[in-house]
């Protein structure tokens, strides 16, 4: 088995572990409340199982054809997804410490700067426009309390 196939199967095992964790955590919910999460978890497990069979089939076909070792994932390949995950964790922490509007404005500006959006005034316009629209829609029109 190639090292790439082993790496992909390890990721599949981690996904199964996450699905199992969330399924176990959902057992505390009321029976009617856990139906939708269980459907989503089932679909995740089904997609992961299909992926495992695809990985194994492709690896078997590559070995039979004598294809050399496929390139494995490097840190450079996952740098941006890890940065996005870290940004989301910081966003969630900032959300708890401040409120929706401050956390979201910081998140939008940070990711637009990371993505090198130019000109700078466009970042400000998008952030202010988005925040104003959400404030008008949810706070003014729907009377949702988004500010503590």
Backbone torsions as a table, in degrees:
resi	resn	phi	psi	omega
1	UNK	NA	135.8	-178.3
2	UNK	-72.5	159.3	-179.7
3	UNK	-68.1	-30.1	177.0
4	UNK	-66.0	-43.0	178.4
5	UNK	-63.6	-40.3	177.4
6	UNK	-62.5	-41.6	179.5
7	UNK	-63.3	-44.4	179.8
8	UNK	-66.7	-37.0	177.4
9	UNK	-68.8	-34.7	176.0
10	UNK	-63.2	-41.4	176.8
11	UNK	-62.9	-39.9	178.5
12	UNK	-63.1	-38.0	177.8
13	UNK	-65.3	-41.2	178.3
14	UNK	-63.1	-40.2	178.2
15	UNK	-64.0	-41.4	175.9
16	UNK	-61.1	-39.4	179.2
17	UNK	-65.0	-40.8	178.7
18	UNK	-65.8	-43.6	177.6
19	UNK	-60.6	-44.4	178.2
20	UNK	-62.7	-40.4	178.4
21	UNK	-61.7	-47.2	-179.2
22	UNK	-68.6	-33.3	176.0
23	UNK	-64.2	-45.0	179.1
24	UNK	-64.3	-39.5	178.4
25	UNK	-66.2	-32.1	-179.5
26	UNK	-74.5	-13.5	178.7
27	UNK	-65.2	-19.8	179.1
28	UNK	-78.7	-14.4	-179.6
29	UNK	-76.0	161.6	174.2
30	UNK	-65.5	151.2	-176.1
31	UNK	-53.8	-42.3	179.9
32	UNK	-71.1	-30.2	-178.1
33	UNK	-75.1	-21.4	-176.6
34	UNK	-94.1	-0.9	-178.5
35	UNK	-62.9	-53.3	-177.0
36	UNK	-64.2	-46.6	176.9
37	UNK	-59.1	-37.2	179.1
38	UNK	-67.5	-35.1	176.0
39	UNK	-63.6	-45.2	178.9
40	UNK	-62.6	-43.9	179.3
41	UNK	-64.2	-38.7	177.0
42	UNK	-62.3	-44.5	179.5
43	UNK	-64.4	-37.9	176.5
44	UNK	-63.6	-44.8	179.9
45	UNK	-65.6	-38.8	178.5
46	UNK	-64.5	-46.5	178.6
47	UNK	-62.4	-39.2	178.5
48	UNK	-66.0	-39.3	178.5
49	UNK	-64.9	-42.6	176.5
50	UNK	-61.0	-40.8	178.6
51	UNK	-62.7	-40.8	178.8
52	UNK	-61.5	-46.1	179.3
53	UNK	-64.5	-36.2	177.0
54	UNK	-64.5	-43.6	178.5
55	UNK	-60.8	-48.2	-178.5
56	UNK	-64.1	-41.6	179.0
57	UNK	-64.4	-43.2	179.4
58	UNK	-65.7	-40.1	179.5
59	UNK	-65.6	-41.2	179.3
60	UNK	-64.0	-42.5	179.7
61	UNK	-65.9	-41.5	179.1
62	UNK	-64.0	-41.6	178.9
63	UNK	-66.2	-38.3	179.6
64	UNK	-67.7	-33.2	-179.5
65	UNK	-84.7	-7.8	179.3
66	UNK	76.5	25.1	179.1
67	UNK	-69.7	136.6	-179.3
68	UNK	-69.3	171.6	-176.7
69	UNK	-56.1	128.3	178.1
70	UNK	-76.2	153.3	-179.9
71	UNK	-67.0	133.5	177.6
72	UNK	-90.0	166.9	-178.0
73	UNK	-73.2	138.8	177.4
74	UNK	-113.7	172.7	179.1
75	UNK	-62.7	-35.7	179.4
76	UNK	-61.4	-31.1	179.6
77	UNK	-69.8	-32.0	-174.8
78	UNK	-109.3	10.0	-177.4
79	UNK	-60.5	-49.6	-177.6
80	UNK	-69.1	-42.7	175.7
81	UNK	-59.7	-37.4	176.9
82	UNK	-66.8	-39.0	177.4
83	UNK	-64.2	-40.6	177.8
84	UNK	-64.4	-41.0	177.6
85	UNK	-64.0	-45.9	178.4
86	UNK	-61.5	-41.6	177.0
87	UNK	-61.3	-38.4	178.7
88	UNK	-67.0	-38.7	176.9
89	UNK	-64.4	-43.9	177.8
90	UNK	-63.6	-40.4	177.4
91	UNK	-59.4	-45.8	180.0
92	UNK	-63.1	-41.6	178.7
93	UNK	-65.9	-42.8	178.9
94	UNK	-65.3	-35.1	178.1
95	UNK	-61.2	-43.4	-179.6
96	UNK	-68.6	-39.0	-176.6
97	UNK	-76.7	-30.2	-177.7
98	UNK	-117.7	-112.1	175.1
99	UNK	-152.7	-179.4	-175.5
100	UNK	-59.4	-46.6	-172.4
101	UNK	-68.0	-42.5	179.4
102	UNK	-66.6	-48.3	-178.3
103	UNK	-62.0	-42.4	-178.5
104	UNK	-68.7	-40.0	178.4
105	UNK	-62.9	-44.2	178.3
106	UNK	-63.0	-42.9	-179.4
107	UNK	-62.8	-46.0	-179.4
108	UNK	-63.2	-47.6	-178.7
109	UNK	-62.5	-45.6	-178.0
110	UNK	-60.2	-47.3	-177.8
111	UNK	-72.1	-30.4	175.4
112	UNK	-69.9	-35.2	175.7
113	UNK	-67.9	-40.1	177.6
114	UNK	-62.8	-38.4	179.3
115	UNK	-81.5	1.8	176.8
116	UNK	58.8	45.9	175.8
117	UNK	-71.2	130.3	179.5
118	UNK	-132.5	149.4	-3.7
119	UNK	-75.4	163.6	-175.5
120	UNK	-62.0	-34.8	-179.2
121	UNK	-61.7	-26.5	178.5
122	UNK	-66.5	-38.2	177.2
123	UNK	-60.8	-47.3	179.8
124	UNK	-63.0	-42.5	-178.6
125	UNK	-64.4	-43.7	179.6
126	UNK	-65.2	-43.9	-178.7
127	UNK	-64.1	-47.9	179.9
128	UNK	-66.0	-42.7	179.2
129	UNK	-62.5	-44.7	179.1
130	UNK	-63.5	-47.0	-178.7
131	UNK	-62.7	-42.4	179.3
132	UNK	-64.5	-42.2	179.5
133	UNK	-63.6	-45.9	179.6
134	UNK	-64.4	-41.2	178.2
135	UNK	-61.7	-48.4	-179.7
136	UNK	-61.2	-45.9	-176.4
137	UNK	-67.3	-51.4	-172.8
138	UNK	-87.0	-44.9	-175.3
139	UNK	-80.1	-47.5	-175.9
140	UNK	-78.8	-53.7	-174.0
141	UNK	-77.1	-45.0	-174.6
142	UNK	-99.3	-5.8	179.5
143	UNK	57.1	37.9	175.3
144	UNK	-85.1	134.7	-177.8
145	UNK	-87.7	95.8	179.4
146	UNK	-97.9	-10.9	179.3
147	UNK	-113.9	134.1	179.5
148	UNK	-75.8	NA	NA
